[in-house]
């Protein structure tokens, strides 16, 4: 069995994204998938706009050095999304990549879905994806194309009692938007794919009780949780020219979780 240590410290060559400019949303506190993705993209040679609603994107950008610039954004507000891409062009000259990681927690909130729960989850995961993808296309088209990587979830494929039904539905919508954008904007040389993480040891999941952690890890065929780096490296591949004929796919990065019948 592969250990967490082996997974986290696997060696990968750099230069996968040399010369690329990426906008990455959801780049909040350290050890989140978004922040780790920004670090991996810089390691691979990209310049990155680190975008988040929290303010923590400033610390992330400072830690990454001159290849990174922060931007505060609420991805449910179109004027802020438009300004984010304008800022990327102003600072780095162009936009080649969007990685849309931004989202809010999808755990079950009660026996029934409330209007508040539905609006909270769909506004960020579904509307936010639609808006960021829309303005990414606008920013990329003058440059001859680009690549979009949306973050979905293993919950988008099947049902889990611990996951909000509204969250699962919104992430299923992310999959649909991913495929639709791939088809509609393929003629502009824009590729659109999605990463669907399974249970991953990002910062918030370090607080999961041991008994629940063992249960969640056991759902993966590999018998362990994923690491944020493992999500980030798949996103980097999909955003890179090595994936030049990959578009319209949703890639589960879940250790085999979604391969199970139950």
C-alpha positions in Angstrom: 0.0 0.0 0.0 1.2 3.5 -0.8 1.8 5.6 2.3 0.8 9.2 2.8 4.5 10.1 3.0 5.2 8.5 -0.4 2.2 10.2 -2.0 3.2 13.6 -0.6 6.9 13.6 -1.4 6.7 12.0 -4.9 9.2 13.8 -7.2 7.9 15.4 -10.3 9.9 17.4 -12.9 9.2 21.1 -13.2 8.6 23.2 -16.3 5.2 21.7 -17.2 3.7 25.2 -17.3 6.6 27.4 -18.4 5.4 30.7 -19.8 1.8 30.2 -18.8 -0.3 32.7 -16.8 -3.0 31.1 -14.5 -5.9 32.5 -12.5 -6.6 30.2 -9.6 -9.6 30.7 -7.4 -10.1 29.3 -3.9 -6.5 30.1 -2.9 -7.1 30.6 0.8 -5.2 29.4 3.8 -2.2 27.1 3.6 -2.8 23.4 3.1 -6.0 23.9 1.2 -6.3 22.4 -2.3 -6.3 25.9 -3.8 -3.2 27.1 -2.0 -1.3 23.9 -2.8 -2.4 24.1 -6.4 -1.0 27.7 -6.7 2.3 26.5 -5.3 2.5 23.5 -7.7 1.7 25.8 -10.7 4.5 28.2 -9.7 6.9 25.3 -9.2 5.9 24.2 -12.7 6.8 27.6 -14.2 3.5 29.5 -14.3 2.7 33.0 -13.1 -0.3 32.9 -10.9 -3.1 35.2 -9.8 -4.1 33.9 -6.4 -7.7 34.7 -5.9 -9.9 34.2 -2.8 -12.7 35.9 -0.9 -11.0 35.5 2.5 -8.0 37.8 2.4 -5.7 34.8 3.0 -4.7 35.0 -0.7 -2.3 37.8 0.2 -0.2 35.6 2.4 -0.2 32.8 -0.2 1.0 35.2 -2.9 3.7 36.6 -0.7 5.0 33.1 0.1 5.1 32.2 -3.6 7.2 35.3 -4.5 7.1 37.5 -7.6 5.5 34.8 -9.8 2.2 35.3 -7.8 -0.2 38.2 -7.3 -3.2 38.3 -5.0 -6.7 39.3 -5.8 -9.8 39.4 -3.6 -12.9 38.1 -5.3 -16.4 36.9 -4.7 -17.0 34.5 -7.6 -20.8 34.9 -7.3 -20.5 38.6 -8.3 -19.9 39.0 -12.0 -18.3 42.4 -11.8 -15.6 41.0 -9.4 -14.9 38.0 -11.7 -14.5 40.3 -14.7 -12.2 42.5 -12.7 -10.1 39.5 -11.6 -9.3 38.6 -15.2 -8.6 42.2 -16.1 -6.2 42.3 -13.2 -4.4 39.2 -14.4 -3.9 40.8 -17.9 -2.7 44.0 -16.3 -0.2 42.3 -14.1 1.0 39.4 -16.3 -0.1 40.4 -19.8 -2.4 37.5 -20.6 -4.4 34.6 -19.3 -3.8 31.1 -20.4 -5.3 29.0 -17.6 -8.2 29.1 -15.2 -8.3 26.7 -12.3 -11.6 27.1 -10.4 -11.2 25.6 -6.9 -13.3 28.0 -4.9 -16.1 26.4 -3.0 -17.8 26.2 0.4 -18.2 23.0 2.5 -20.6 20.4 1.3 -21.3 18.4 4.5 -24.9 17.5 5.3 -26.7 20.3 7.2 -29.9 18.6 8.2 -32.5 16.1 7.2 -34.1 18.4 4.7 -32.6 20.9 2.2 -33.4 24.5 3.2 -33.5 27.4 0.8 -30.5 28.9 2.5 -28.5 25.7 2.0 -29.5 25.5 -1.6 -28.7 29.1 -2.4 -25.4 29.1 -0.4 -24.0 26.0 -2.2 -25.3 26.6 -5.7 -24.3 30.2 -5.8 -20.7 29.4 -5.2 -20.3 26.0 -6.9 -22.6 26.4 -9.8 -23.0 30.1 -10.5 -19.4 30.7 -9.6 -18.2 28.1 -12.1 -20.4 29.6 -14.8 -19.1 33.1 -14.2 -15.4 32.2 -14.0 -15.6 30.1 -17.1 -17.5 32.7 -19.0 -14.9 35.4 -18.3 -11.9 33.0 -18.7 -13.1 32.3 -22.3 -13.3 36.1 -22.9 -9.8 36.6 -21.6 -8.3 33.6 -23.5 -9.9 33.9 -26.9 -7.7 36.9 -28.0 -4.6 34.8 -27.3 -5.6 31.9 -29.4 -7.0 29.7 -26.6 -6.3 28.2 -23.2 -7.3 25.7 -20.6 -9.8 25.6 -17.9 -9.8 23.2 -15.0 -12.9 23.2 -12.8 -13.0 21.4 -9.4 -15.9 19.1 -9.0 -16.2 16.3 -6.4 -16.6 12.6 -6.2 -20.0 13.4 -4.7 -21.1 14.5 -8.2 -21.2 10.9 -9.4 -23.1 9.1 -6.6 -24.8 9.7 -3.3 -23.3 9.7 0.2 -25.3 10.2 3.4 -22.7 12.6 4.8 -22.9 15.0 1.8 -25.5 17.7 1.3 -27.8 16.8 -1.6 -27.6 20.4 -2.8 -23.8 20.2 -2.8 -23.9 16.9 -4.9 -26.4 18.5 -7.3 -24.3 21.6 -7.7 -21.1 19.6 -8.3 -23.0 17.5 -10.9 -23.9 20.8 -12.5 -20.1 21.7 -12.6 -19.5 18.5 -14.5 -22.3 19.5 -17.0 -20.9 23.0 -17.4 -17.4 21.6 -17.9 -18.6 19.5 -20.8 -20.7 22.2 -22.3 -17.9 24.8 -22.2 -15.6 22.2 -23.8 -18.0 21.6 -26.7 -19.0 25.3 -27.2 -15.6 26.8 -27.0 -13.4 24.0 -28.5 -13.5 25.8 -31.8 -11.7 28.7 -30.1 -9.0 26.2 -28.9 -10.1 26.3 -25.3 -10.0 23.0 -23.5 -12.2 22.5 -20.4 -11.8 19.6 -18.0 -12.6 18.9 -14.3 -10.9 17.3 -11.4 -13.3 15.4 -9.0 -11.5 14.9 -5.6 -12.4 12.2 -3.2 -11.7 12.6 0.5 -8.6 14.7 0.7 -6.5 15.8 3.7 -6.8 19.5 3.2 -6.6 21.8 6.2 -10.3 21.5 7.2 -10.1 17.7 7.3 -7.3 17.6 9.8 -10.1 18.1 12.4 -12.0 15.0 11.4 -12.3 12.6 14.4 -10.2 9.5 14.2 -13.1 7.1 13.9 -14.7 9.1 11.0 -11.3 9.5 9.4 -10.8 5.7 9.3 -14.2 5.3 7.8 -13.6 7.9 5.1 -10.1 6.5 4.2 -11.6 3.0 4.0 -13.9 4.0 1.2 -11.0 4.5 -1.2 -9.7 1.4 -3.0 -6.2 2.6 -2.0 -7.2 2.6 1.7 -6.1 6.1 2.4 -7.1 9.8 2.0 -5.7 11.8 -0.8 -3.3 14.7 -0.4 -3.8 18.2 -1.8 -0.7 17.8 -4.0 -2.3 14.8 -5.7 -5.2 16.9 -6.8 -2.9 19.8 -7.8 -0.6 17.7 -10.0 -3.6 16.3 -12.0 -4.9 19.9 -12.4 -1.4 21.0 -13.7 -1.3 18.2 -16.2 -4.8 19.0 -17.5 -3.8 22.7 -17.8 -0.6 21.9 -19.6 0.1 21.4 -23.3 0.8 17.7 -22.5 -3.0 17.3 -22.3 -3.5 19.1 -25.6 -6.1 16.5 -26.9 -8.0 16.2 -23.5 -11.2 18.2 -23.2 -14.6 17.7 -21.8 -13.6 15.0 -19.2 -14.1 14.8 -15.4 -11.2 13.0 -13.8 -11.9 11.4 -10.4 -8.8 11.8 -8.2 -10.3 9.7 -5.4 -8.1 6.6 -4.9 -10.8 4.4 -6.5 -13.7 5.6 -4.2 -16.1 6.0 -7.1 -15.3 2.6 -8.6 -17.1 0.9 -5.8 -20.7 -0.2 -6.1 -21.5 0.9 -2.6 
